[in-house]
């Protein structure tokens, strides 16, 4: 691999282990499942294209 790619990969792994993984675990353990489903639905709907009917 390209050395620059290796640097970015190592940085991403570090950030994942330091911030993302602990936050995801706290979210899974601390937020009720119904709320998690609602959040997932909102994020899914937000990713859909917006169509205005005139």
URVENCOR-V347939 format. One record per helix or strand of 2 or more residues. SS is the DSSP state (H for helix, E for strand). FROM is the first residue (numbers start at 1). LEN is the number of residues. If there is no record, write none. Layout:
# URVENCOR-V347939
ss: (SS,SS)
from: (FROM,FROM)
len: (LEN,LEN)
This chain:
# URVENCOR-V347939
ss: (H,H)
from: (3,33)
len: (28,14)
